[in-house]
Amino acid sequence: MTQSLKPLTHTYSSSRYIPIGKIEKWTKTIDGFLAESDTAQVKISVIREGIIRIQASRNSSFDPNPYSIVAEANTVKFSLKEKDESLHLQTSLIQVQFDFQNGICSFFDKDGALLNKDDSLGISWIGTEVTCYKEIQASEKFIGLGEKTGNLNRIGRAYTNWNTDYFGYGVNDDPLYASIPFYIGLLDEKAYGIYLDNTHKSVFNFGASTNRFAYFNAEDGDMDYYFIHQPSVSQIISSYAELTGTMKMPPKWALGYQQCRYSYYPDKEVLTLANTFRDKEMPADVIYLDIHHMEEYKVFTFDGEKFSDPRGLISKLKEKGFRVIVILDPGIKTEAGYIPFDEGKAQGLFVNYPDGKEYIAQVWPGWCAFPDFTNPKTRTWWMEKMAFYTEAGVDGFWTDMNEPASWGQFTPNLIEFDYDGNTASHRKARNIYGMQMAKSTQEGSEANLPNQRPFVLTRSGFAGVQRYAAVWTGDNVSTEEHMLAGIRLVNSLGLSGIPFSGYDLGGFAGEATKSLYARWMSLGAFSPLFRAHSMINSNDSEPWAFGEEVEEISRSYMKLRYKLLPTLYSKFRQSSQTGLPIAASLAIDYAYDPLVFLPAYQNQYLFCDSFLIAPVESYREITKVYLPKGNWYYFFTDQPSKGGQVIYQDCPLNNLPVFVKGGSILAFQNDIAHTAAKNDGILRIHLYAGNEGSEYIHYEDDGVSFDFESGEYHERIFTFSPDEQKLMISEATGNYFSHFDTLRIYLHGFTTDKVIYDEETISLKQKSFAFLDKLSEFDPLPDLGFPHLSIPKLKYLEITIQSKKMEISGLV
């Protein structure tokens, strides 16, 4: 909703810099203040103790983005004082100084240390373009900004936010498919975040082509940004997630392995694919149907020849434990008699030119109209049309080409969108289009599949898209460089409030080598989204298509992923509450460690808080790994290492460099074929000795419904205290019965042979243990390149799970 302000008496210039200028008057408001100059009006509002909103406009009313912010207004205590030609606003976490001379903002922490300050050029305009110039402090680093290529530290580069269909993009190209205008600035032991809430094309420049300032701007609309400060980077990300929302808890099957190709057809090939996974004992949950499942690529159709009985096909797949996801493209073929087009045209649901004619462009079906997902009527219609798929048994949806993309890649800016009753041009609506399609699709899934959690995967999005969909990084390429670039993209999305994301394993364009595919599959097991995808007219790219060795390596990591599901599912539950990433750049927990930002180590990340993953090219046999402070264990052998050092680590193709943080608690289960398969009832807890303790919140529910929201869940907290030498397990909460009745606790790095449980001394058992399967000896000639690593004498105990508090002591 816009806020009425008094008319301004300035004249517009189309070519020169226009600053805010001298503040002539100001007024206190319920949540901050409103200041006016002859040029503009500035409103500064306290949103939370650690969040300040800055709005500036040359117009008579503010024009906020209605789609991204979901945080409700809170009453926050703050003080406001005028002194020395400036206003001083203060909360318990942030101090803001607003200078009357030029409208410059300076932000300080609660102790008065400078966090961020406008350059003397401040907030200004050139025509409709609005910019905020910021000083760059010594050694300041910048991270985040969503789906952006390049280095972890953004210093020295500029980035454009303009959602773009970019097939086979380069590893340093920009822009890509999604725009998340939120970044984090890092200083000496201090951090802040800035989110620009403007959907127009914007630029973030962190010192490219200038040594004077950083800046962010938008080609039109207001300067409307949120300044966030908290004591840690993780708290800044959670504050941003509070503003723009957190993901909904996904269905458990979405965490399993997903197989996609452009395209699997006909239906016999899809069944063969499913049978092959089961015959080869490769766990998998999802098969995708790309555009060839449709009749002439028309959405809401099945090809009657290639898929003569879609309901029957999907039923057979479900019997085998597979879910089906179909692609949804926004282009509606302009064909008389095609019901979606006839309905959309009759009801005025398409994007139009200003004279009321439909905007038509070419995509897969030919000439197409485009649903206006910023129109509530269109969203309702789309929801109703999705019944076509859900009635056939489809469980998930993949929204593609939703930048929106079209042949020619040059959408006219004058086309108009409803923008929820506030008509806007393509300049304002493009970046929000894919997010609104994802929203429409999620709502359609919920409406047509009652009490089933939706899964939507989107290519395009904007800040807040995490509320509606997971994001994948588009049409990548089968190269070593793209594999590592994908890691950085996912890590950056995690820094930007999007925990559920991934890349096309094996690469979409081109053809992976055997070694590249094997390495990519091992990395995929430690990615939030575990999906392989390949392009038409390329070689087969399933896990068994690269020879026996790659097949076994892939199977071993796929099984490891499914064994890890208790930890992964519990982490997804936490992320749905906090907004924190599943795959977390080391810049979150080790933000002030300079080695984290070096090119040699910037790809490393924490997975589920405890695993340190060191991505490495497939052709390397040894690599350098940086271990941050703390103590670490090599995952496959328990070899201990002290943190704060660089080590050399062997990395044969079957052993991705993976380490576990000392003090960690990890939960595993046995092998299962798919996420809905029954486990053996044994929850395997792996506890790692360390100087620092940890907490693991174990979470279970039915994996499918929303019943957990009304108490149908099982949760208990595992706490390891090195000082007390104890593992404490809280009383179970929630009304859902656990899938596990036995607890097997493996002790890594402990010296004791006995522990105390329930006032009894228990002697520990021991066994040789391996996290990965041994590779077969396919060739009788010896090959020492793929050693089978194990932990020779791993100690463990096994006890019956009780719902009351449990405690194991004597852990030395």
FIKOL-126015 format. One record per residue (C-alpha): x, y negated, z; residue number from 1. Coordinates in steps of 0.2 Angstrom, whole numbers. Each point is the difference from the previous one (the first is absolute). Layout:
REM FIKOL-126015
SITE      u      v      w    i
SITE      X      Y      Z  NUM
...
END
This chain:
REM FIKOL-126015
SITE      u      v      w    i
SITE      0      0      0    1
SITE      7    -17     -5    2
SITE      2    -14     13    3
SITE     -7    -17     -4    4
SITE     13    -14      1    5
SITE     -1    -18     -4    6
SITE      3     -5    -18    7
SITE     18     -5     -4    8
SITE      5    -16     -9    9
SITE     15      6     -9   10
SITE      4      1    -19   11
SITE      6     16     -8   12
SITE     17      2     -9   13
SITE      2     14    -12   14
SITE     19      0      0   15
SITE      8     -7     15   16
SITE      4      6     18   17
SITE    -13     -6     12   18
SITE      3      2     19   19
SITE    -12      0     14   20
SITE      7    -17      5   21
SITE     -3     -9     16   22
SITE    -14      6     11   23
SITE    -12    -14      3   24
SITE    -12      9     13   25
SITE     -2     16      9   26
SITE    -14      9      9   27
SITE      0     14     13   28
SITE    -10     15     -5   29
SITE     -6     15     10   30
SITE     15     10     -6   31
SITE     13    -13     -4   32
SITE     -1    -16    -10   33
SITE     -4     -9    -16   34
SITE     12    -13     -7   35
SITE     -3    -12    -15   36
SITE     11    -10    -11   37
SITE     -4    -10    -16   38
SITE      5     15    -10   39
SITE     -6     16      9   40
SITE     -8      7     15   41
SITE      8     13     11   42
SITE     -8     12     12   43
SITE     10     10     13   44
SITE     -9     13      9   45
SITE      5     13     14   46
SITE     -6     17     -5   47
SITE      9     10     13   48
SITE     14     -4     13   49
SITE     12      6    -14   50
SITE     -9     -6    -16   51
SITE     -2    -18     -6   52
SITE    -10     -4    -16   53
SITE      6    -15    -10   54
SITE    -12     -7    -14   55
SITE      3    -15    -11   56
SITE    -11     -6    -14   57
SITE     -2    -16    -11   58
SITE    -18      4     -2   59
SITE    -14     -4     11   60
SITE     -3     17      6   61
SITE     11     15      3   62
SITE     -2     16    -11   63
SITE      5     15     10   64
SITE      2     18     -8   65
SITE    -15     10      6   66
SITE      8     17     -3   67
SITE     15      3     10   68
SITE     -2     -7     18   69
SITE    -11     11     12   70
SITE      6     -6     17   71
SITE    -14     -7     10   72
SITE      2    -17      9   73
SITE      7      1     17   74
SITE      1    -13     14   75
SITE     18     -3      2   76
SITE      7    -12     13   77
SITE     12    -13     -7   78
SITE      6    -17      5   79
SITE      1    -15    -12   80
SITE     10    -16      4   81
SITE      4    -15    -10   82
SITE     18     -7      2   83
SITE     14     -8    -10   84
SITE    -11     -2    -16   85
SITE     -4     18      0   86
SITE    -13     13      6   87
SITE      6     14     11   88
SITE    -11     16      1   89
SITE      5     14     11   90
SITE     -6     18      4   91
SITE      8     13     11   92
SITE     10      6    -15   93
SITE      2    -15    -13   94
SITE      4    -18      1   95
SITE     -5    -11    -15   96
SITE      7    -17     -4   97
SITE    -10    -10    -13   98
SITE      8    -16     -5   99
SITE    -11    -15     -4  100
SITE     13     -8    -12  101
SITE     -1     14    -14  102
SITE    -11     14      7  103
SITE     15     11      3  104
SITE     -3     16     11  105
SITE     13      7     11  106
SITE     -3     17      9  107
SITE      9      5     16  108
SITE     -1     15     12  109
SITE     -6     -2     18  110
SITE     17     -4      5  111
SITE      2    -14    -12  112
SITE     12      9    -13  113
SITE     -3     -5    -18  114
SITE     -8     14    -10  115
SITE     -5    -10    -16  116
SITE     -1    -17     -6  117
SITE     -6     -9    -16  118
SITE     12     -8    -11  119
SITE     -2    -19      0  120
SITE     -9      2    -17  121
SITE    -14      9     11  122
SITE    -16      5     -8  123
SITE     -3     -8    -17  124
SITE     -9      0    -16  125
SITE      5     -1    -19  126
SITE    -17      0     -9  127
SITE    -10     14      8  128
SITE     16     10      5  129
SITE      2     -1     19  130
SITE     17      5      8  131
SITE      7      1     17  132
SITE     19     -3      1  133
SITE      9      9     15  134
SITE     18     -3      7  135
SITE     11     16     -1  136
SITE      9      3     16  137
SITE     18      7      1  138
SITE      0     19     -3  139
SITE    -19      0     -2  140
SITE     -7     16     -9  141
SITE    -17      2     -8  142
SITE     -9     17     -1  143
SITE    -16      7     -6  144
SITE    -11     -8    -13  145
SITE     -9     16     -5  146
SITE      3      9    -16  147
SITE     16     -9     -5  148
SITE     16      7     -8  149
SITE     18     -5      4  150
SITE      9      1     17  151
SITE     -7      1     17  152
SITE      6    -17      4  153
SITE     -9    -12    -12  154
SITE     12    -14      2  155
SITE      6     -8    -17  156
SITE    -15      6    -10  157
SITE    -17     -6     -5  158
SITE    -16     10     -2  159
SITE    -16     -3     -9  160
SITE    -17      7      7  161
SITE    -11      3    -16  162
SITE     -6     18     -1  163
SITE      7      7    -16  164
SITE     -2     17     -9  165
SITE     19      4     -3  166
SITE      3     17     -8  167
SITE     17      6      3  168
SITE      6    -15     10  169
SITE     18     -3      3  170
SITE      7      2     18  171
SITE      2    -19      2  172
SITE    -15     -5    -10  173
SITE    -14    -12      7  174
SITE    -15     -1      1  175
SITE     -7     17      2  176
SITE    -18      6      4  177
SITE     -4     -6     17  178
SITE      3    -17      9  179
SITE      2     -1     19  180
SITE      6    -18      3  181
SITE      6      4     18  182
SITE     19      0      5  183
SITE     10      0     16  184
SITE     14    -11      4  185
SITE     14      6     11  186
SITE     12    -11     10  187
SITE     12      4     14  188
SITE    -11     11     12  189
SITE    -15     -9     -6  190
SITE    -13      3    -14  191
SITE    -16     -8     -7  192
SITE    -12      5    -14  193
SITE     -9    -11    -13  194
SITE    -16      5    -10  195
SITE     -6    -11    -14  196
SITE    -18      2     -1  197
SITE     -3     -6    -18  198
SITE     -5     12    -14  199
SITE      7    -11    -14  200
SITE     16      5     -9  201
SITE     13     -5     13  202
SITE     19      0      1  203
SITE     12      4     15  204
SITE     17     -7     -3  205
SITE     13      5     13  206
SITE     14    -11     -6  207
SITE      1      4    -19  208
SITE      7    -14    -10  209
SITE      1    -11     15  210
SITE     11     -2     16  211
SITE    -12    -12      8  212
SITE    -16     10      5  213
SITE    -11     15     -1  214
SITE    -18     -3     -6  215
SITE    -17      8     -3  216
SITE    -13     -7    -12  217
SITE    -16      3     -9  218
SITE     -5     -7    -17  219
SITE    -17     -6      7  220
SITE    -11      0     16  221
SITE      5     -5     18  222
SITE     16      2      9  223
SITE     -6     13     13  224
SITE     12     10      9  225
SITE      1      9     17  226
SITE     16     -1     10  227
SITE      3     15     11  228
SITE     12      2     15  229
SITE      2     15     12  230
SITE     15      7      9  231
SITE      3     14    -12  232
SITE     -2      3    -19  233
SITE    -12     14      3  234
SITE    -11    -11     10  235
SITE      0    -13    -14  236
SITE     -6     14    -12  237
SITE    -13      5     12  238
SITE     -6    -19      2  239
SITE     -1     -1    -19  240
SITE    -10     16      0  241
SITE    -12     -8     12  242
SITE     -2    -14    -12  243
SITE     -3     10    -16  244
SITE     -6     17      8  245
SITE      7     17      2  246
SITE     -3     16    -11  247
SITE    -14     11      5  248
SITE      5     17      6  249
SITE      2     11    -16  250
SITE     -7     18     -2  251
SITE     14     12      4  252
SITE      0      8    -17  253
SITE      7    -17     -7  254
SITE     16      3     10  255
SITE      3     17     -9  256
SITE      9      2    -17  257
SITE     -9     -7    -15  258
SITE      2      5    -18  259
SITE     -4    -12    -14  260
SITE      4     -1    -19  261
SITE     -6    -11    -14  262
SITE     -9     12     -3  263
SITE     -5     18      5  264
SITE    -13      6    -12  265
SITE    -10     10     -4  266
SITE     -8      8     15  267
SITE      9     16     -2  268
SITE     17     -9      2  269
SITE     -6     -8     16  270
SITE     -5     17      7  271
SITE     17      8     -6  272
SITE      8    -14      9  273
SITE     -9      3     16  274
SITE      3     19     -1  275
SITE     18     -3     -3  276
SITE      2    -10     16  277
SITE     -8     14     10  278
SITE      9     14     -9  279
SITE     17     -8      3  280
SITE     -5     -4     18  281
SITE      3    -19     -2  282
SITE    -11     -9     12  283
SITE    -11    -14     -9  284
SITE    -16     -9      3  285
SITE     -4    -11    -15  286
SITE     -2      1    -19  287
SITE     -3    -15    -10  288
SITE    -10     -2    -16  289
SITE      7    -14    -10  290
SITE     -8     -9    -15  291
SITE     -2     16    -11  292
SITE    -14      7     11  293
SITE    -11    -14     -7  294
SITE    -10      0    -16  295
SITE     10    -12    -11  296
SITE      8     -8     16  297
SITE    -17     -7      6  298
SITE     -1     -1     19  299
SITE    -14     10      8  300
SITE      0     13    -13  301
SITE      7     18     -2  302
SITE      6      6    -17  303
SITE    -13     13     -4  304
SITE     12     11    -10  305
SITE     16     -1     11  306
SITE    -10      0     17  307
SITE    -17      9     -4  308
SITE     -4      4     18  309
SITE      9    -13     11  310
SITE    -11      5     15  311
SITE      5     18     -2  312
SITE     18     -4     -2  313
SITE      1    -11     15  314
SITE     -9     13     10  315
SITE     13     13     -5  316
SITE     14    -11      5  317
SITE     -8     -4     17  318
SITE      0     19      3  319
SITE     18      0     -2  320
SITE      2    -15     12  321
SITE      3    -13    -13  322
SITE     -8    -18      0  323
SITE     -3     -9    -17  324
SITE      4    -18     -3  325
SITE     -6     -8    -16  326
SITE      7    -16     -8  327
SITE    -11    -15     -1  328
SITE      4    -14    -13  329
SITE     -9    -16      1  330
SITE     -3     -2    -19  331
SITE    -17      4     -6  332
SITE     -2      4    -18  333
SITE    -11    -12    -10  334
SITE    -10     14     -7  335
SITE    -19     -2     -2  336
SITE     -8     15      8  337
SITE     14      3     13  338
SITE    -10     -2     16  339
SITE     14     -9     10  340
SITE      2    -13    -14  341
SITE    -19     -3     -3  342
SITE     -3     -2     19  343
SITE     14    -11      3  344
SITE     -4    -11    -15  345
SITE    -19     -1      5  346
SITE      4     -4     18  347
SITE     14    -13     -3  348
SITE     13     10      9  349
SITE     15     -3    -11  350
SITE     13    -13      0  351
SITE     -5    -14    -12  352
SITE      6    -15    -10  353
SITE     -6    -17      6  354
SITE    -14      0    -13  355
SITE     -7     17      7  356
SITE      7     12    -13  357
SITE      8     16      7  358
SITE     19      0      0  359
SITE      5     14    -12  360
SITE     18      8     -1  361
SITE      7     16     -6  362
SITE      5     14     12  363
SITE      0     19     -1  364
SITE    -18      2     -7  365
SITE      2    -14    -12  366
SITE     -9    -17      2  367
SITE     -6     -2     18  368
SITE     -9    -11     12  369
SITE      6     -1     18  370
SITE    -11      1     16  371
SITE      2    -15     11  372
SITE      4      8     16  373
SITE      0    -18      9  374
SITE    -19      1     -3  375
SITE    -10      9     14  376
SITE    -12      6    -13  377
SITE     13      8    -10  378
SITE      8      9     15  379
SITE    -17      7      4  380
SITE     -3      6    -18  381
SITE     18      8      0  382
SITE     -4      9     16  383
SITE    -16      7     -7  384
SITE      9      6    -16  385
SITE     13      9     10  386
SITE    -14     13      4  387
SITE      4      7    -17  388
SITE     17      7      7  389
SITE     -5      4     18  390
SITE    -15     11     -6  391
SITE     13     10    -10  392
SITE     10      2     16  393
SITE     14    -13     -2  394
SITE      8     -5     16  395
SITE     12    -14     -4  396
SITE      2    -14    -12  397
SITE     15     -8     -9  398
SITE     -2    -18     -6  399
SITE     11     -4    -14  400
SITE      2    -14    -13  401
SITE     -7    -11     13  402
SITE     11    -16     -2  403
SITE    -10      0    -11  404
SITE     10      7    -14  405
SITE     -4     -1    -19  406
SITE      9      2    -16  407
SITE      9    -16     -4  408
SITE      4     -4     19  409
SITE     -6    -17     -1  410
SITE    -17     -3      8  411
SITE     -8    -17     -4  412
SITE      0    -11     15  413
SITE    -17     -8     -3  414
SITE    -10     16      3  415
SITE    -11     -2     16  416
SITE     -3     11     15  417
SITE    -14     -1     13  418
SITE     12     -1     14  419
SITE    -14      4     12  420
SITE    -10    -15     -5  421
SITE     14    -12     -2  422
SITE      3      1    -19  423
SITE     19      1     -4  424
SITE     11      2    -16  425
SITE     12     14     -3  426
SITE     14    -10      7  427
SITE     -8      1     17  428
SITE     -8     18     -1  429
SITE     13     10     -9  430
SITE     11      5     15  431
SITE    -16      4     10  432
SITE     -8     11    -14  433
SITE      8     17      4  434
SITE     -3     -2     19  435
SITE    -18     -3     -3  436
SITE     -1     15    -12  437
SITE      8     10     14  438
SITE    -13     -7     12  439
SITE    -14      4    -11  440
SITE      6     18     -3  441
SITE      3      3     19  442
SITE    -18     -6      4  443
SITE     -6     11    -14  444
SITE      9     15      7  445
SITE     -7     -3     17  446
SITE    -18     -3     -6  447
SITE      0     16    -11  448
SITE     10     11     12  449
SITE     -8     -4     17  450
SITE     11      3     15  451
SITE     15      5    -11  452
SITE     15    -11      1  453
SITE      4     -8    -18  454
SITE     17      1     -8  455
SITE      3    -13    -13  456
SITE     17     -2     -9  457
SITE      2    -17     -9  458
SITE     14     -7    -11  459
SITE     -5    -19      2  460
SITE     -4     -9     16  461
SITE      2    -15     11  462
SITE      3     -4     19  463
SITE    -13     11      9  464
SITE     -1     14    -13  465
SITE      6     12     13  466
SITE    -18     -1      7  467
SITE     -6      9    -16  468
SITE     13     10     -8  469
SITE     17      8      0  470
SITE     12     -8    -13  471
SITE     12      8    -12  472
SITE     14     -9     -9  473
SITE     -6      3    -18  474
SITE      8      6    -15  475
SITE     18      3      5  476
SITE     14      9    -10  477
SITE      9     17      2  478
SITE     17     -7      5  479
SITE     10      0     16  480
SITE     -1    -19      1  481
SITE    -19      1      0  482
SITE      0     13     13  483
SITE      9    -11     12  484
SITE     -9    -16     -5  485
SITE    -16      9      4  486
SITE      6      2     18  487
SITE      3    -18      1  488
SITE    -17     -4     -7  489
SITE     -9     11     13  490
SITE     11     -6     14  491
SITE     -5    -18     -5  492
SITE    -18      4     -1  493
SITE      2      7     18  494
SITE      7    -17      5  495
SITE    -15     -8     -7  496
SITE    -14      9      9  497
SITE     -3     14    -12  498
SITE      5     16      9  499
SITE     -8     13    -13  500
SITE     10     -2    -16  501
SITE     11     11    -12  502
SITE      8      2    -17  503
SITE     -2     12    -14  504
SITE     12     15      4  505
SITE     10      5    -14  506
SITE     -3    -17     -9  507
SITE    -15     -3    -11  508
SITE      9     -6    -16  509
SITE     14     11     -7  510
SITE      5     17      6  511
SITE      9      4     16  512
SITE     16     11      0  513
SITE     -1     15     11  514
SITE     11     -8     14  515
SITE    -10    -16     -1  516
SITE    -17      9      2  517
SITE      7     10     15  518
SITE      7    -15      9  519
SITE    -16    -10     -3  520
SITE    -11     14      7  521
SITE     10      1     16  522
SITE     -2    -19      2  523
SITE    -19      2     -4  524
SITE     -2     11     15  525
SITE      5    -15     10  526
SITE    -11    -13     -9  527
SITE    -17     -5      6  528
SITE     -8      5    -16  529
SITE      7     16     -7  530
SITE     -5      0    -18  531
SITE      8      6    -16  532
SITE     -5     -8    -17  533
SITE      6      1    -18  534
SITE     -4     -7    -17  535
SITE     -8      8    -15  536
SITE     11      7    -14  537
SITE     14      4     13  538
SITE      6     16      7  539
SITE    -10      9     13  540
SITE      4     -8     17  541
SITE     -7     11     13  542
SITE     11      7     14  543
SITE      3     17     -9  544
SITE      4     -8    -17  545
SITE     18     -3      3  546
SITE      7     17      3  547
SITE      0     12     15  548
SITE     12    -10     11  549
SITE     -9    -16     -1  550
SITE    -16      9      3  551
SITE      6      7     16  552
SITE      7    -16      6  553
SITE    -16     -8     -4  554
SITE    -10     13      9  555
SITE     11     -1     15  556
SITE     -3    -19      2  557
SITE    -18      2     -4  558
SITE     -2     13     14  559
SITE     10    -12     11  560
SITE    -12    -14     -3  561
SITE    -15     11      5  562
SITE      9      6     16  563
SITE      3    -18      5  564
SITE    -19     -4     -2  565
SITE     -3     -1     18  566
SITE     13    -14      2  567
SITE     -5     -8    -16  568
SITE    -19      0      3  569
SITE      3     -7     18  570
SITE     11    -14     -8  571
SITE    -14     -5    -13  572
SITE    -12     -1     15  573
SITE     12    -13      8  574
SITE      3     -9    -16  575
SITE    -19     -2     -2  576
SITE      0     -9     16  577
SITE     16    -10      0  578
SITE      3     -3    -19  579
SITE     18      6      2  580
SITE      8     10    -14  581
SITE      2     19     -1  582
SITE     16     -3    -10  583
SITE      9    -14      9  584
SITE     14    -10     -6  585
SITE     14      0     12  586
SITE     -2    -19      0  587
SITE    -15      2     12  588
SITE      9      9     15  589
SITE     17     -6     -4  590
SITE     -4    -18     -7  591
SITE     16     -8      6  592
SITE     13     14     -5  593
SITE      8     -7    -15  594
SITE      5     17     -7  595
SITE    -18      4     -3  596
SITE     -1    -13    -14  597
SITE     16      6     -9  598
SITE     -4      8    -18  599
SITE      8     16      6  600
SITE    -13      2     14  601
SITE    -15    -11     -4  602
SITE    -10     15     -7  603
SITE      1     10     17  604
SITE    -16      0     10  605
SITE     -9      8     15  606
SITE    -14     12     -4  607
SITE    -13      3     14  608
SITE     11    -10     12  609
SITE     13     14      3  610
SITE      7      6    -17  611
SITE     14    -10     -8  612
SITE     -1      3    -18  613
SITE     16     -4    -11  614
SITE     -6      0    -18  615
SITE     14      5    -12  616
SITE      2      3    -19  617
SITE     -2     18     -5  618
SITE     18      2     -7  619
SITE      8     -5     16  620
SITE      8     14     10  621
SITE      5    -11     15  622
SITE     -6    -17      5  623
SITE      3    -14     13  624
SITE    -14     -2     13  625
SITE     -2    -14     13  626
SITE     -6      6     16  627
SITE     -7    -15     11  628
SITE      2     -1     18  629
SITE     -5     15     11  630
SITE      4     18     -3  631
SITE     -5     11    -14  632
SITE     -1     18     -6  633
SITE      2      7    -17  634
SITE    -17      7     -3  635
SITE      5     17     -8  636
SITE     14      5     13  637
SITE     -2    -11     15  638
SITE     18     -7     -2  639
SITE      0    -15     11  640
SITE      7    -17     -4  641
SITE      1    -17      9  642
SITE     -9    -15     -7  643
SITE      8    -16     -6  644
SITE     11      8    -13  645
SITE      2      6    -18  646
SITE      2     18     -3  647
SITE      3     11    -15  648
SITE    -14     13     -3  649
SITE      0     14    -11  650
SITE    -16      0    -11  651
SITE     -2     15    -11  652
SITE    -16      0    -10  653
SITE     -9     11     12  654
SITE      4    -11     15  655
SITE     -6    -18      0  656
SITE     10    -10     13  657
SITE    -13     -1     15  658
SITE      4     -4     18  659
SITE    -10      0     16  660
SITE      1    -13     13  661
SITE      6      6     17  662
SITE    -15      0     12  663
SITE    -13      4    -13  664
SITE    -15     11      1  665
SITE     -6      8    -16  666
SITE    -15     11     -2  667
SITE      0     14    -13  668
SITE    -12     14     -5  669
SITE      2     16    -11  670
SITE     -1      2    -19  671
SITE    -17     -3     -7  672
SITE     -6      0    -18  673
SITE    -10    -16      2  674
SITE     -5    -13     13  675
SITE    -17      9      4  676
SITE      8     17      2  677
SITE      0      7     18  678
SITE     17      0      9  679
SITE      6     13     12  680
SITE     -4    -10     15  681
SITE     18     -4      5  682
SITE      5    -18      2  683
SITE     18     -1     -2  684
SITE      8    -14      9  685
SITE     18     -4     -4  686
SITE      8    -11     14  687
SITE     17     -8     -3  688
SITE     11     -5     15  689
SITE      5    -18      1  690
SITE      4    -15     11  691
SITE    -16     -8     -5  692
SITE    -17      8      3  693
SITE    -15     -1    -12  694
SITE    -19      3     -1  695
SITE    -10     10    -12  696
SITE    -18     -2     -1  697
SITE     -7     16     -7  698
SITE    -17     -2     -9  699
SITE    -12     12     -8  700
SITE    -18     -1     -7  701
SITE    -10      9    -14  702
SITE     11     -9    -13  703
SITE    -15     -4    -11  704
SITE    -14    -10      9  705
SITE     -2    -16     10  706
SITE     -6     10     15  707
SITE     17     -5      9  708
SITE     -7    -17      1  709
SITE    -13      6     13  710
SITE     12     10     10  711
SITE      2     16    -10  712
SITE     19      1      1  713
SITE     14      8     10  714
SITE     14    -11      6  715
SITE     14      2     13  716
SITE     16     -9      3  717
SITE     17      9      1  718
SITE     13    -10      9  719
SITE     18      4      2  720
SITE     10     -8     14  721
SITE     19      3      0  722
SITE      2     -8     17  723
SITE    -13     12      8  724
SITE      6     15    -12  725
SITE    -19      3     -3  726
SITE    -12      2    -14  727
SITE    -17     -5      6  728
SITE    -16      4    -10  729
SITE    -15    -11      5  730
SITE    -18      7      3  731
SITE     -9      3    -17  732
SITE    -13    -14     -4  733
SITE    -14      1    -13  734
SITE    -14     13     -3  735
SITE      9      9    -14  736
SITE      8     17      3  737
SITE     18      2     -5  738
SITE      5     11    -14  739
SITE     14      6     11  740
SITE      0     11     15  741
SITE     18      4      2  742
SITE     15    -12      3  743
SITE     17      5     -6  744
SITE     13    -13      5  745
SITE     17      1     -9  746
SITE     14     -9      9  747
SITE     13     -9    -11  748
SITE     17     -6      8  749
SITE     -5      6     18  750
SITE     13     10     10  751
SITE    -12      8     13  752
SITE     -5     19     -1  753
SITE    -15     -2     11  754
SITE    -14    -13      3  755
SITE    -14     -2     13  756
SITE    -18      1     -5  757
SITE    -16      1     11  758
SITE     12      3     15  759
SITE      8     15     -8  760
SITE     18      1     -7  761
SITE      0      6    -18  762
SITE     15      8     -9  763
SITE      1     -7    -18  764
SITE      1     11    -15  765
SITE     10     -3    -15  766
SITE      0      3    -18  767
SITE      8     -4    -17  768
SITE    -11    -14     -7  769
SITE     -1     -8    -17  770
SITE    -11    -14     -6  771
SITE      2      5    -18  772
SITE     -2     16     -9  773
SITE     16      9     -7  774
SITE      2     -1    -18  775
SITE      0     16    -10  776
SITE     16      6     -8  777
SITE     -7      0    -18  778
SITE     18      2     -8  779
SITE     11     14      7  780
SITE     15    -11     -2  781
SITE      3    -10     16  782
SITE     -5    -18      2  783
SITE      5     -9     15  784
SITE     -9    -16     -5  785
SITE    -16      3      9  786
SITE      4      6     18  787
SITE    -14      5     11  788
SITE      1    -10     16  789
SITE     -7      5     16  790
SITE      1     -2     19  791
SITE      8     16      6  792
SITE     -6      1     18  793
SITE    -15    -12      3  794
SITE     -7      1     17  795
SITE    -19      0      3  796
SITE    -14      5     11  797
SITE    -18      4     -3  798
SITE    -15     -4     11  799
SITE    -19      0     -1  800
SITE     -7    -17     -3  801
SITE    -11     -7     14  802
SITE    -11    -15     -1  803
SITE      6     -7     17  804
SITE     17     -9      2  805
SITE     15     11     -4  806
SITE     18     -3      5  807
SITE     16      8     -5  808
SITE     15     -5     11  809
SITE     19      4      1  810
SITE      3     -6    -17  811
SITE     19     -3      0  812
END
